[in-house]
Amino acid sequence: MPTFDHPGGTIHYEESGSGFPVLLLAPGGMRSTIDVWKRAPWNPVDALSPLYRVIAMDQRNAGGGSTGPIRATDGWDTYTADQLALLDHLGVESAHVMGMCIGGAFIANLLRTAPGRIASAVALQPIGLDGNRDRFHEMFDGWAAEQQADAQDLAGFRENLYGGDDVLWSVSEAQAAEFPVPILVLMGNDEFHPQVASRTLARVAPRATLVEQWKDEDSIPLAQKAVAEFLAANTPG
């Protein structure tokens, strides 16, 4: 199980395939781990490995192999630092990034923080705020109950993730309007992944494209084709 340490924690990752890198940021909320991809409508590890160097990772303290301290100052930037540290560890200067669910918020913060490291982004049903804050608090609290951490640190972490009023959680619309890279958004349509989040990202980001249907049996092949064509069109060289 490959892991590496950096000043913020220990990160577990897995690689498959070769070619231009694709960083995968898994669904699962606070339990974003590589294994959750197996329950997605399709598994990008399998779909992309024939053409790309696929880099999948467990997020810290998600129940996989990545760990780190929990502090009241933690938030989206904490995850972003882990993700960039992984790219640095692997010698990756630039990569595509694909994320689902909470992975959409991770992508947005990566594009805010280090847009020069991202060639293009695919956001599958990104999470968003739409009268559902209590549900995110419940999800966080269920995860927090399993952690060995100080209550004040957990409360600060929860507030930094899910206490704001931005639809996309990790960034404002004004920040998303400055994203320079192509983004393919595959729309969500449920409580944690409301349409408004996908539509907001697609409307505000200047190079974003929205795919509305992608999860039902008839749409999956077309959605996979759209993702494949999008990545191919935006792969450098």
C-alpha positions in Angstrom: 0.0 0.0 0.0 1.9 3.1 -1.2 1.9 6.0 1.3 4.0 9.0 1.8 4.4 11.5 4.7 4.3 15.3 4.4 4.2 17.9 7.1 0.4 17.7 7.2 -0.1 14.0 7.4 0.2 10.5 5.8 -1.4 10.0 2.4 -2.3 6.6 0.8 -2.6 6.5 -3.0 -2.7 4.0 -5.8 -1.5 4.3 -9.4 -2.5 2.5 -12.6 -1.9 3.0 -16.3 0.5 5.4 -18.0 0.3 8.6 -19.9 -0.8 12.1 -18.9 -1.8 12.1 -15.2 -5.4 12.1 -14.0 -5.9 12.8 -10.2 -9.1 11.1 -8.9 -10.9 12.6 -5.9 -13.5 10.1 -4.7 -17.1 10.5 -3.6 -18.2 9.5 -0.1 -18.3 12.8 1.8 -16.0 12.7 4.8 -15.3 9.0 3.8 -13.8 9.8 0.5 -11.6 6.8 -0.3 -10.5 4.9 -3.4 -12.9 2.0 -2.7 -15.9 4.3 -3.0 -15.3 4.6 -6.8 -16.4 0.9 -7.1 -19.9 2.0 -6.2 -20.0 4.9 -8.7 -22.1 4.6 -12.0 -18.8 3.8 -13.6 -15.3 3.4 -12.2 -12.8 5.9 -13.7 -9.9 3.8 -12.5 -10.9 1.1 -14.9 -12.2 3.4 -17.6 -9.2 5.7 -17.8 -6.2 3.5 -17.0 -5.8 2.2 -20.6 -5.0 5.8 -21.7 -3.8 7.8 -18.6 -1.7 7.6 -15.5 -4.5 7.4 -13.0 -3.7 8.5 -9.5 -6.3 7.7 -6.9 -6.1 8.7 -3.2 -7.7 8.3 0.1 -8.5 11.6 1.8 -7.2 12.1 5.3 -9.1 10.3 8.1 -11.7 9.0 5.7 -11.4 5.4 6.8 -8.8 4.4 4.3 -5.0 4.6 4.5 -4.6 8.4 4.8 -4.3 10.0 8.3 -3.6 13.4 9.8 -4.4 15.5 12.8 -7.8 17.2 13.2 -7.6 20.9 14.1 -10.1 23.7 14.5 -8.3 25.5 11.7 -8.7 22.7 9.2 -10.9 23.1 6.2 -10.9 22.8 2.4 -7.3 24.1 2.2 -6.2 21.2 4.4 -7.4 18.7 1.8 -6.0 20.8 -1.1 -2.6 20.8 0.6 -2.7 16.9 0.8 -3.7 16.7 -2.9 -0.9 19.1 -4.1 1.6 17.3 -1.8 0.7 14.0 -3.6 1.3 15.5 -7.0 4.6 16.9 -5.8 5.6 13.6 -4.3 4.9 11.9 -7.6 6.7 14.6 -9.6 3.5 15.6 -11.4 3.6 19.2 -12.6 0.2 19.2 -14.3 -2.7 16.8 -14.3 -6.4 16.4 -15.2 -8.5 16.1 -12.1 -11.8 14.2 -11.8 -13.9 14.3 -8.7 -17.4 13.2 -7.6 -19.6 14.4 -4.8 -17.2 16.1 -2.3 -14.7 15.7 -5.1 -16.4 18.6 -6.8 -15.7 20.9 -3.8 -12.1 19.6 -3.8 -11.7 20.5 -7.5 -13.1 24.0 -7.0 -10.6 24.7 -4.2 -7.7 23.2 -6.2 -8.7 25.6 -9.1 -8.8 28.5 -6.7 -5.5 27.6 -5.1 -3.3 26.2 -7.9 -5.0 26.6 -11.3 -1.6 26.2 -13.1 -1.4 22.6 -11.9 -4.7 21.5 -13.5 -5.1 20.9 -17.2 -8.8 20.3 -17.1 -11.4 19.2 -14.6 -14.4 16.8 -14.6 -16.9 17.3 -11.7 -19.5 14.6 -11.3 -22.5 15.7 -9.2 -20.7 18.2 -7.0 -22.1 18.8 -3.6 -23.7 22.1 -2.9 -25.7 24.3 -0.5 -29.5 24.4 -1.2 -31.5 24.4 2.0 -29.6 21.3 3.1 -27.1 22.5 5.6 -28.5 20.3 8.3 -27.9 17.2 6.2 -24.2 18.1 5.8 -23.9 18.7 9.5 -25.5 15.3 10.2 -23.1 13.6 7.7 -20.1 15.4 9.3 -21.2 14.5 12.9 -21.6 10.9 12.0 -18.0 10.8 10.8 -16.8 12.9 13.8 -18.3 10.4 16.3 -15.8 7.9 15.0 -12.7 10.2 15.4 -10.4 10.5 18.3 -10.3 14.3 18.4 -11.1 17.2 20.6 -14.7 18.5 20.4 -13.6 22.1 19.8 -11.3 21.0 16.9 -14.1 19.0 15.3 -16.5 21.9 15.7 -14.1 24.3 14.0 -13.4 21.9 11.2 -17.2 21.4 10.6 -17.7 25.2 10.5 -14.9 25.7 8.0 -16.3 23.1 5.7 -20.1 23.6 6.0 -20.7 26.8 7.8 -20.5 29.2 4.9 -23.1 30.4 2.5 -21.5 29.7 -0.9 -23.5 27.3 -3.1 -20.3 25.4 -4.0 -19.1 25.3 -0.4 -15.4 25.6 -1.0 -15.4 28.7 -3.2 -17.6 31.7 -4.0 -19.2 32.3 -7.3 -16.8 35.2 -7.8 -13.8 32.8 -7.4 -15.3 30.2 -9.7 -15.7 32.9 -12.3 -11.9 33.2 -12.4 -11.3 29.5 -13.1 -9.1 29.4 -16.2 -9.3 25.7 -17.2 -12.0 23.7 -19.1 -14.5 22.0 -16.8 -17.0 19.3 -17.6 -19.8 19.2 -15.1 -22.0 16.1 -14.9 -25.1 17.3 -13.1 -26.3 16.1 -9.7 -30.0 15.9 -8.8 -30.4 14.9 -5.2 -30.2 16.3 -1.7 -26.4 16.3 -1.3 -25.8 17.1 -5.0 -28.5 19.6 -5.9 -28.9 20.8 -9.4 -28.2 24.3 -8.4 -24.5 23.4 -7.5 -23.9 21.9 -11.0 -25.7 24.6 -12.8 -24.0 27.3 -10.8 -20.5 25.9 -11.6 -21.4 25.5 -15.3 -22.9 29.0 -15.5 -20.2 30.9 -13.7 -16.9 29.2 -14.7 -16.0 30.7 -18.1 -14.9 27.4 -19.8 -17.5 25.0 -18.2 -19.8 22.6 -20.0 -22.8 20.9 -18.4 -24.0 17.4 -19.1 -27.5 16.9 -17.5 -28.0 13.1 -18.1 -25.3 10.7 -17.2 -26.2 8.1 -14.6 -29.1 6.1 -16.0 -28.4 3.0 -18.0 -29.1 4.6 -21.4 -27.0 7.7 -20.6 -23.8 6.1 -19.2 -22.2 5.2 -22.5 -22.8 8.7 -23.9 -21.5 10.3 -20.7 -18.4 8.1 -20.8 -17.8 9.2 -24.4 -18.2 12.8 -23.4 -15.6 12.5 -20.6 -13.2 10.6 -22.9 -13.5 13.2 -25.6 -13.2 16.1 -23.1 -10.0 14.7 -21.6 -8.5 13.9 -25.0 -9.2 17.4 -26.2 -7.5 19.0 -23.2 -4.5 16.7 -22.8 -1.3 18.8 -23.5 0.7 17.8 -26.4 
